Amino acid sequence: MIPRPFAEMASVGVAVPPRVLTNHELTGMLDTSDEWIVERTGIRERRIAAPEQSVAMLSQEASELAMERAGVSPADLDAIVLATASPDRLLPSTACDLQALLGADNAAAFDVGAACPGFVYALTVAEGLIASGQSRTVLVVGAEKLSTITDFQDRSTAILFGDGAGASIVRRSSGNGRGILSTFIKSDGRLAPLLYRPGGGSSDPISERVVCERNHFMKMAGREVFKAAVRAMAEACDEALRRAGVSAEEIDLLVPHQANLHIIEATAKHAGMPMSKVMVNVDRYGNTSSASIPLALDQAVAEGRVKPGSLILLVAFGAGFTWGSAVVRW
Ligand SMILES: CC(C)(COP(=O)(O)OP(=O)(O)OC[C@H]1O[C@@H](n2cnc3c(N)ncnc32)[C@H](O)[C@@H]1OP(=O)(O)O)[C@@H](O)C(=O)NCCC(=O)NCCS
């Protein structure tokens, strides 16, 4: 058995579509206002992928950047673990399409379905593959084209979501202090109907009726989701810190899932961390589900807020309900 930390995040890379959809544009489509959206969510704009831009293609761009930054070639990848709530097709996995695009011929590729904390779940799976000796180098991806499963006639959800992708090379720890110090994942499937896509799967296959009822789009009970998110993010912070044996004061940067500024603020308050130690970019991208943590982390690295040796806390919550967290020495 390899001693902990078993694995380290060697890099991060991202890709976002160029098309920006602002709150002002949404006001032309829905009965809403820029002020309402900013006040309730902190979101100002989000990215929308072009019809021909697939989740696998966004993932490819992010992955190639992450591989270049880690000095890894496609042939080095033993596994590709891709988290998404908006796969390109229901069969096969988007991870297999990504494998083909990358030419990662030595990898096993599969998707993880855990909604917004998908990246943290995929990171946990990657750590396990490395700890068991199954893999040395794993590509972890969180990628979404949520614009295709968002109902742009529903003002309570249309304002929230956006598209994007993030990737990280996770590899066997080099023993230089870097590494994943803890992970925590948990779910409560009883709460699934509060945030879900009712139609289009095998329980209610796609049909004219499903489309007419708009049941192929996400449905959400916003207020209940909000309350559960605050509770779950707090538990996730506590657990990752406890398992890593570090205190909140030792954390250099909190990198939370970017769903809503007020959920982020409540999480920081619970952890006793000032907002100056919290990464926020929900204003630029909205909620990109599994891509949100790598998008925030990449920006933090680019801005010099995460440097080699920084101790970071990743925490996320989403449909399922699912939640998770990790403490990482960068
Ligand atoms: C969606 C969310 C912003 C709504 O904010 P809220 O303060 O809870 O608002 P409510 O749903 O209680 O609705 C309040 C009113 O605003 C209205 N409203 C909803 N969306 C609106 C919009 N985009 N513009 C203007 N008014 C809107 C509602 O119709 C309601 O009107 P009413 O009082 O006349 O019935 C908020 O609940 C939220 O962010 N929840 C968490 C969602 C989330 O993060 N999901 C992903 C988890 S990973």
The ligand as an SDF file (V2000), in Angstrom:
LIG
                    3D

 48 50  0  0  0  0  0  0  0  0999 V2000
  -33.5770   29.7970   -7.2450 C   0  0  0  0  0  0  0  0  0  0  0  0
  -33.3970   30.8580   -6.1880 C   0  0  0  0  0  0  0  0  0  0  0  0
  -32.4510   31.9410   -6.6890 C   0  0  0  0  0  0  0  0  0  0  0  0
  -34.7600   31.5080   -5.9530 C   0  0  0  0  0  0  0  0  0  0  0  0
  -34.6390   32.4980   -4.9520 O   0  0  0  0  0  0  0  0  0  0  0  0
  -35.6810   32.5330   -3.7190 P   0  0  0  0  0  0  0  0  0  0  0  0
  -35.3320   33.7060   -2.9260 O   0  0  0  0  0  0  0  0  0  0  0  0
  -35.6220   31.1910   -3.0350 O   0  0  0  0  0  0  0  0  0  0  0  0
  -37.0250   32.7470   -4.4580 O   0  0  0  0  0  0  0  0  0  0  0  0
  -38.3750   31.8730   -4.4170 P   0  0  0  0  0  0  0  0  0  0  0  0
  -38.1950   30.6110   -5.2200 O   0  0  0  0  0  0  0  0  0  0  0  0
  -38.8430   31.7280   -2.9990 O   0  0  0  0  0  0  0  0  0  0  0  0
  -39.3440   32.8390   -5.1870 O   0  0  0  0  0  0  0  0  0  0  0  0
  -39.6300   34.1450   -4.7120 C   0  0  0  0  0  0  0  0  0  0  0  0
  -40.3900   34.8780   -5.7860 C   0  0  0  0  0  0  0  0  0  0  0  0
  -39.4920   35.2170   -6.8700 O   0  0  0  0  0  0  0  0  0  0  0  0
  -40.0260   34.7800   -8.1090 C   0  0  0  0  0  0  0  0  0  0  0  0
  -38.9450   34.4230   -9.0060 N   0  0  0  0  0  0  0  0  0  0  0  0
  -38.3560   33.2120   -9.1960 C   0  0  0  0  0  0  0  0  0  0  0  0
  -37.3900   33.3320  -10.1280 N   0  0  0  0  0  0  0  0  0  0  0  0
  -37.3710   34.6190  -10.5200 C   0  0  0  0  0  0  0  0  0  0  0  0
  -36.5910   35.3310  -11.4430 C   0  0  0  0  0  0  0  0  0  0  0  0
  -35.6240   34.7610  -12.1780 N   0  0  0  0  0  0  0  0  0  0  0  0
  -36.8330   36.6550  -11.5970 N   0  0  0  0  0  0  0  0  0  0  0  0
  -37.7820   37.2770  -10.8790 C   0  0  0  0  0  0  0  0  0  0  0  0
  -38.5740   36.6310   -9.9840 N   0  0  0  0  0  0  0  0  0  0  0  0
  -38.3600   35.3240   -9.8090 C   0  0  0  0  0  0  0  0  0  0  0  0
  -40.9040   33.6030   -7.7260 C   0  0  0  0  0  0  0  0  0  0  0  0
  -41.8870   33.3710   -8.7140 O   0  0  0  0  0  0  0  0  0  0  0  0
  -41.5000   34.0750   -6.4190 C   0  0  0  0  0  0  0  0  0  0  0  0
  -42.5770   34.9410   -6.7230 O   0  0  0  0  0  0  0  0  0  0  0  0
  -43.8770   34.9810   -5.7750 P   0  0  0  0  0  0  0  0  0  0  0  0
  -43.4020   35.4210   -4.4390 O   0  0  0  0  0  0  0  0  0  0  0  0
  -44.7540   35.9830   -6.4860 O   0  0  0  0  0  0  0  0  0  0  0  0
  -44.4400   33.5960   -5.7820 O   0  0  0  0  0  0  0  0  0  0  0  0
  -32.8800   30.2850   -4.8580 C   0  0  0  0  0  0  0  0  0  0  0  0
  -33.8780   29.5240   -4.2250 O   0  0  0  0  0  0  0  0  0  0  0  0
  -31.6740   29.4180   -5.0470 C   0  0  0  0  0  0  0  0  0  0  0  0
  -30.6380   29.8630   -5.4860 O   0  0  0  0  0  0  0  0  0  0  0  0
  -31.7760   28.1250   -4.6520 N   0  0  0  0  0  0  0  0  0  0  0  0
  -30.6790   27.1980   -4.7840 C   0  0  0  0  0  0  0  0  0  0  0  0
  -30.6200   26.7310   -6.2080 C   0  0  0  0  0  0  0  0  0  0  0  0
  -29.3520   26.0130   -6.5380 C   0  0  0  0  0  0  0  0  0  0  0  0
  -28.2950   26.4500   -6.1690 O   0  0  0  0  0  0  0  0  0  0  0  0
  -29.4940   24.9010   -7.2480 N   0  0  0  0  0  0  0  0  0  0  0  0
  -28.4010   24.1220   -7.6850 C   0  0  0  0  0  0  0  0  0  0  0  0
  -27.8160   23.3730   -6.5500 C   0  0  0  0  0  0  0  0  0  0  0  0
  -26.3480   22.6240   -7.0300 S   0  0  0  0  0  0  0  0  0  0  0  0
  1  2  1  0
  2  3  1  0
  2  4  1  0
  2 36  1  0
  4  5  1  0
  5  6  1  0
  6  7  2  0
  6  8  1  0
  6  9  1  0
  9 10  1  0
 10 11  2  0
 10 12  1  0
 10 13  1  0
 13 14  1  0
 14 15  1  0
 15 16  1  0
 15 30  1  0
 16 17  1  0
 17 18  1  0
 17 28  1  0
 18 19  1  0
 18 27  1  0
 19 20  2  0
 20 21  1  0
 21 22  1  0
 21 27  2  0
 22 23  1  0
 22 24  2  0
 24 25  1  0
 25 26  2  0
 26 27  1  0
 28 29  1  0
 28 30  1  0
 30 31  1  0
 31 32  1  0
 32 33  2  0
 32 34  1  0
 32 35  1  0
 36 37  1  0
 36 38  1  0
 38 39  2  0
 38 40  1  0
 40 41  1  0
 41 42  1  0
 42 43  1  0
 43 44  2  0
 43 45  1  0
 45 46  1  0
 46 47  1  0
 47 48  1  0
M  END
$$$$
